[in-house]
Amino acid sequence: MTVLVPYESLLSLVTGIFRDRGLPAERAAIAAAALCHGDLTGVTSHGTVNLTRLYLPLLDQGRIDPEADMHVRTDLGACVLADARRALGLWSASQAMELACARASRYGIGMVSLHGATHIGCAGHHAARAVAHGMIGMIASNCGGQRIAPPPGGTTAMLGTNPLALACPAGDAHPFLLDMSTTVVPTGRVRAAARAGREIPTGWLAAEDGSPVTDAAAFDRGEARLLWLGGEPETGAYKGFGLGMLVEILAALVPGAALGAVSADGDKDDDIGVMALAVAPDLLRTGFSEDATALFDAVRGWPARDPGAPVVYPGWHEGERAARFREHGVPIPAAIFEELRAASARMAG
């Protein structure tokens, strides 16, 4: 059962809860938009379901500092290294992208590397901030010292899900927005299935001996491991693992954040590393916007096997869903909405 909540009402509710936990007003609003992005686009595993399960506990445990400001350690103009100082990642990743865009407006490219970050939510939301500036945005984020998936042939977990996202303007159409974990799925989708009592498809989880596991709850019981994109070595797992290592290098090794393979504590996603990259192609040449429009129009016009299911690009369906939900309300599971109301009621108490 779901409840349709007007988008602005949902934003206001979540903003108020973050403010109650000590976030300044503007920061709380930015964080709320990042969190609600999951529900708005249908990526519910990274939406408001995580407020009471992830972010509020991290704030209450002191693992997130609600008032911390990023501290710039190295500034080379186009490149910046900063300590996020345990600020709420839903805010600091967006701020990193905004700073990267500001530098790209001067230099054509801007990169902001963060260490000391916390969970950033939907990487794609932060990458897409660049589109508002007419730029391409990329976000890579490791999981700090947390270990979730073993390397191909390995016996124990080494890296996190290590998400990677890229957003690009597409003229008047919805932006291209690729937002992916480098494992087959993020842990949030496995846990959502476990909460719903649903079996998961073969290929998401495997037992230690490599046999497939379809019981989603087995993951948190420690009886199954998450697989990399590609599944097994024979079907391309080295590509998924390689992408996971790529994120680990760019997002964590470069800024000096915690590395899953060498962390002393493989359970906590503290000291997360983030790379925010912005590219301003219009500074490099004329005609980019027109070419981008032509590219994504061509993709959408490509011959489809089923005329009722036209070819689209990553981000199209999410853009359509977001437009529909903004107009008609965002569907929130009734249980989650009650959790939000209870957290909000705490403010009045």
C-alpha positions as CSV (number, residue, x, y, z in Angstrom):
1,M,0.0,0.0,0.0
2,T,1.3,3.4,-0.9
3,V,0.4,7.0,-0.1
4,L,0.6,9.7,-2.8
5,V,2.5,12.7,-1.3
6,P,2.8,16.0,-3.1
7,Y,6.5,16.4,-4.0
8,E,6.8,19.8,-2.3
9,S,5.2,18.4,0.9
10,L,7.6,15.5,0.9
11,L,10.6,17.9,0.5
12,S,9.3,20.1,3.3
13,L,8.8,17.1,5.6
14,V,12.3,15.7,5.0
15,T,13.9,19.1,5.2
16,G,12.3,19.7,8.6
17,I,13.5,16.3,9.9
18,F,17.1,17.2,8.8
19,R,16.8,20.6,10.4
20,D,15.7,19.0,13.7
21,R,18.9,16.9,13.6
22,G,21.0,20.1,13.4
23,L,21.5,20.8,9.7
24,P,21.4,24.5,8.7
25,A,18.2,25.3,6.7
26,E,19.8,25.6,3.2
27,R,21.9,22.5,3.8
28,A,18.8,20.5,5.0
29,A,16.9,21.5,1.8
30,I,19.7,20.4,-0.5
31,A,20.0,17.1,1.4
32,A,16.2,16.6,1.3
33,A,16.2,17.1,-2.5
34,A,19.0,14.5,-2.8
35,L,17.2,12.0,-0.7
36,C,13.8,12.5,-2.3
37,H,15.3,12.1,-5.7
38,G,15.2,8.4,-5.2
39,D,11.4,8.3,-4.7
40,L,10.8,10.9,-7.4
41,T,12.6,8.9,-10.1
42,G,11.6,5.4,-8.9
43,V,15.0,4.5,-7.4
44,T,13.3,3.8,-4.1
45,S,16.2,1.8,-2.7
46,H,18.0,5.1,-2.3
47,G,15.0,7.3,-1.3
48,T,13.3,8.1,1.9
49,V,13.4,4.5,3.0
50,N,17.0,5.3,4.1
51,L,16.1,8.3,6.3
52,T,15.3,6.3,9.5
53,R,17.4,3.3,8.5
54,L,20.6,5.0,7.6
55,Y,20.9,8.8,7.9
56,L,19.2,9.5,11.2
57,P,21.2,6.7,13.0
58,L,24.4,8.1,11.5
59,L,23.6,11.5,12.8
60,D,22.5,10.2,16.2
61,Q,25.7,8.1,16.5
62,G,27.9,11.2,15.7
63,R,29.3,9.6,12.6
64,I,27.9,12.5,10.6
65,D,28.6,16.1,11.7
66,P,25.5,18.1,10.7
67,E,27.3,21.5,10.7
68,A,30.7,20.5,9.3
69,D,32.0,22.5,6.3
70,M,34.3,21.1,3.7
71,H,37.9,22.1,4.2
72,V,40.0,22.7,1.1
73,R,43.4,21.2,1.5
74,T,44.8,21.7,-2.0
75,D,43.6,24.1,-4.7
76,L,45.2,24.0,-8.1
77,G,42.5,25.9,-9.9
78,A,40.9,23.2,-12.0
79,C,41.5,20.6,-9.3
80,V,40.6,20.7,-5.7
81,L,41.2,18.3,-2.8
82,A,38.9,18.8,0.2
83,D,38.2,17.1,3.5
84,A,34.4,16.6,3.8
85,R,34.9,16.4,7.6
86,R,32.0,13.9,8.1
87,A,29.4,16.3,6.7
88,L,26.2,14.8,5.5
89,G,27.1,13.2,2.1
90,L,23.7,14.1,0.6
91,W,24.8,17.7,0.9
92,S,28.6,17.6,0.5
93,A,28.5,15.6,-2.8
94,S,26.2,18.2,-4.3
95,Q,28.5,21.0,-3.0
96,A,31.5,19.2,-4.5
97,M,29.7,19.1,-7.9
98,E,28.7,22.8,-7.7
99,L,32.4,23.7,-7.0
100,A,33.5,21.5,-9.9
101,C,31.1,23.3,-12.2
102,A,32.3,26.7,-11.0
103,R,35.9,25.7,-11.8
104,A,34.8,24.2,-15.2
105,S,33.2,27.5,-16.1
106,R,36.7,29.0,-15.9
107,Y,39.0,26.1,-17.1
108,G,36.7,23.9,-19.2
109,I,37.1,21.1,-16.6
110,G,36.8,21.0,-12.8
111,M,37.5,18.2,-10.4
112,V,36.8,18.1,-6.7
113,S,38.1,15.1,-4.7
114,L,36.8,14.5,-1.2
115,H,37.9,12.3,1.6
116,G,36.2,12.1,4.9
117,A,32.8,11.9,3.3
118,T,29.6,10.0,4.3
119,H,27.0,8.2,2.3
120,I,25.9,10.3,-0.7
121,G,22.6,8.7,-1.7
122,C,21.9,8.6,-5.4
123,A,25.2,9.5,-7.2
124,G,23.2,10.4,-10.3
125,H,21.4,13.2,-8.4
126,H,24.7,15.0,-7.7
127,A,26.0,14.3,-11.3
128,A,22.9,15.8,-12.7
129,R,23.5,19.2,-11.0
130,A,26.0,19.8,-13.8
131,V,23.3,19.6,-16.4
132,A,21.7,22.8,-15.0
133,H,25.0,24.6,-15.9
134,G,25.0,23.1,-19.4
135,M,27.8,20.7,-18.4
136,I,28.6,17.0,-18.2
137,G,28.9,15.8,-14.6
138,M,30.4,12.6,-13.3
139,I,30.4,11.3,-9.7
140,A,32.4,8.3,-8.5
141,S,32.1,7.2,-4.9
142,N,33.6,4.3,-3.0
143,C,32.1,3.0,0.2
144,G,35.0,4.0,2.5
145,G,36.4,1.0,4.4
146,Q,33.2,-1.1,4.0
147,R,33.7,-4.4,2.2
148,I,30.7,-5.9,0.5
149,A,31.8,-7.9,-2.6
150,P,34.9,-10.2,-2.9
151,P,37.1,-10.0,-6.0
152,P,36.7,-12.8,-8.6
153,G,38.3,-15.8,-7.2
154,G,38.5,-14.2,-3.7
155,T,37.2,-15.8,-0.5
156,T,36.2,-12.6,1.4
157,A,34.7,-9.3,0.5
158,M,37.1,-6.5,-0.6
159,L,35.2,-3.5,-2.0
160,G,31.9,-1.8,-1.7
161,T,29.3,-1.4,-4.4
162,N,31.3,1.6,-5.6
163,P,28.7,3.6,-7.6
164,L,29.5,5.6,-10.8
165,A,27.2,8.2,-12.4
166,L,27.4,10.4,-15.5
167,A,24.9,13.1,-16.6
168,C,24.8,14.9,-19.9
169,P,22.5,17.6,-21.4
170,A,20.2,16.3,-24.1
171,G,18.7,19.5,-25.5
172,D,15.0,19.9,-24.4
173,A,14.7,16.2,-23.6
174,H,15.4,14.5,-20.3
175,P,19.2,14.5,-19.6
176,F,21.2,11.3,-20.2
177,L,21.8,10.0,-16.7
178,L,23.6,6.7,-16.1
179,D,23.7,5.9,-12.3
180,M,25.0,2.4,-11.5
181,S,26.6,0.4,-8.9
182,T,29.5,-1.7,-10.1
183,T,28.0,-4.7,-8.5
184,V,25.0,-6.4,-10.2
185,V,22.7,-4.3,-7.9
186,P,23.2,-2.1,-4.9
187,T,22.6,-3.5,-1.5
188,G,19.5,-1.4,-1.1
189,R,17.7,-3.4,-3.7
190,V,18.6,-6.7,-2.0
191,R,17.4,-5.3,1.3
192,A,14.2,-4.0,-0.2
193,A,13.4,-7.4,-1.5
194,A,14.2,-8.9,1.9
195,R,11.8,-6.5,3.6
196,A,9.1,-7.4,1.2
197,G,9.7,-11.1,1.5
198,R,10.4,-11.4,-2.2
199,E,12.8,-13.8,-3.9
200,I,15.5,-12.1,-6.0
201,P,16.6,-13.1,-9.5
202,T,19.3,-15.6,-9.9
203,G,22.6,-13.7,-10.5
204,W,22.4,-11.2,-7.7
205,L,23.8,-13.2,-4.9
206,A,25.9,-16.3,-4.5
207,A,26.9,-18.6,-1.7
208,E,30.5,-19.0,-0.7
209,D,30.7,-22.1,-3.0
210,G,29.4,-20.0,-5.9
211,S,25.9,-21.5,-6.0
212,P,23.1,-19.0,-6.7
213,V,21.1,-17.6,-3.9
214,T,17.6,-16.2,-4.3
215,D,16.7,-15.6,-0.7
216,A,17.4,-11.9,-0.3
217,A,17.6,-12.1,3.5
218,A,20.6,-14.4,3.2
219,F,22.8,-11.3,2.4
220,D,22.3,-9.7,5.8
221,R,22.6,-13.1,7.5
222,G,26.1,-13.4,6.0
223,E,25.2,-16.4,4.0
224,A,25.5,-14.8,0.5
225,R,27.8,-12.4,-1.3
226,L,26.9,-9.7,-3.8
227,L,28.1,-10.4,-7.3
228,W,29.9,-7.9,-9.6
229,L,28.4,-6.8,-12.9
230,G,28.9,-9.7,-15.2
231,G,28.1,-12.2,-12.5
232,E,30.8,-14.8,-12.7
233,P,34.3,-14.7,-14.3
234,E,33.0,-16.7,-17.3
235,T,30.3,-14.1,-18.0
236,G,32.3,-10.9,-17.4
237,A,32.7,-10.4,-13.6
238,Y,36.2,-9.0,-14.2
239,K,34.6,-6.1,-16.0
240,G,32.4,-5.3,-13.0
241,F,35.3,-5.8,-10.6
242,G,37.5,-3.6,-12.8
243,L,34.9,-0.8,-12.8
244,G,34.8,-1.2,-9.0
245,M,38.5,-0.8,-8.8
246,L,38.4,2.2,-11.2
247,V,36.0,3.9,-8.8
248,E,38.2,2.9,-5.8
249,I,41.2,4.5,-7.6
250,L,39.5,7.8,-8.7
251,A,37.3,8.3,-5.7
252,A,39.4,7.1,-2.8
253,L,43.0,6.5,-3.8
254,V,43.4,10.0,-5.3
255,P,42.0,12.0,-2.3
256,G,43.3,9.6,0.4
257,A,40.0,8.2,1.6
258,A,39.6,4.8,3.3
259,L,40.3,1.8,1.0
260,G,38.3,-1.3,1.3
261,A,41.2,-3.6,0.6
262,V,43.4,-2.1,3.3
263,S,40.9,-0.8,5.9
264,A,41.2,-2.0,9.4
265,D,37.4,-2.1,9.8
266,G,35.5,-3.6,6.8
267,D,32.1,-3.1,8.3
268,K,31.6,0.7,8.4
269,D,31.3,3.0,5.4
270,D,33.2,5.8,7.1
271,D,35.8,8.1,5.4
272,I,34.1,7.7,2.0
273,G,35.9,9.0,-1.0
274,V,34.1,11.0,-3.8
275,M,35.2,12.4,-7.1
276,A,33.1,15.1,-8.7
277,L,34.0,16.0,-12.2
278,A,32.5,18.6,-14.4
279,V,33.2,19.3,-18.1
280,A,32.1,22.4,-19.9
281,P,32.2,21.3,-23.6
282,D,30.9,24.7,-24.9
283,L,34.2,26.2,-23.8
284,L,36.1,23.7,-25.9
285,R,34.1,24.1,-29.1
286,T,30.9,25.4,-30.6
287,G,28.1,23.1,-31.5
288,F,28.1,20.8,-28.6
289,S,24.5,21.5,-27.6
290,E,23.2,20.9,-31.1
291,D,25.2,17.7,-31.4
292,A,24.0,16.4,-28.1
293,T,20.4,17.1,-29.2
294,A,21.0,15.2,-32.4
295,L,22.6,12.2,-30.6
296,F,19.9,11.7,-28.1
297,D,17.1,12.3,-30.6
298,A,18.7,9.7,-32.8
299,V,18.8,7.2,-29.9
300,R,15.1,7.8,-29.2
301,G,14.3,7.4,-32.9
302,W,16.1,4.2,-33.4
303,P,14.1,1.3,-34.9
304,A,12.6,-0.7,-32.0
305,R,11.8,-4.4,-32.0
306,D,8.5,-3.6,-30.3
307,P,6.9,-0.3,-31.4
308,G,5.2,-0.1,-28.0
309,A,8.6,-0.1,-26.3
310,P,10.7,2.5,-28.1
311,V,14.4,2.7,-27.7
312,V,15.5,5.2,-25.0
313,Y,18.7,6.1,-23.2
314,P,19.6,5.9,-19.4
315,G,17.7,8.6,-17.5
316,W,14.7,8.8,-19.9
317,H,12.3,6.6,-17.9
318,E,13.4,8.3,-14.7
319,G,12.8,11.7,-16.2
320,E,9.3,10.7,-17.3
321,R,8.5,9.2,-13.9
322,A,9.8,12.4,-12.1
323,A,7.6,14.6,-14.3
324,R,4.6,12.5,-13.6
325,F,5.2,12.3,-9.9
326,R,5.7,16.0,-9.6
327,E,2.3,16.5,-11.1
328,H,0.4,13.8,-9.4
329,G,2.3,13.1,-6.2
330,V,5.1,10.8,-5.2
331,P,4.1,7.2,-4.1
332,I,5.6,6.5,-0.8
333,P,5.0,3.1,1.0
334,A,2.5,3.6,3.8
335,A,4.9,2.2,6.4
336,I,7.7,4.6,5.3
337,F,5.4,7.5,5.3
338,E,4.4,6.7,8.9
339,E,8.1,6.6,9.8
340,L,8.5,10.0,8.3
341,R,5.5,11.4,10.2
342,A,6.8,9.9,13.4
343,A,10.3,11.4,12.9
344,S,8.5,14.7,12.1
345,A,6.3,14.5,15.2
346,R,9.5,14.2,17.3
347,M,10.2,17.8,16.3
348,A,7.1,19.0,18.0
349,G,7.7,17.0,21.1
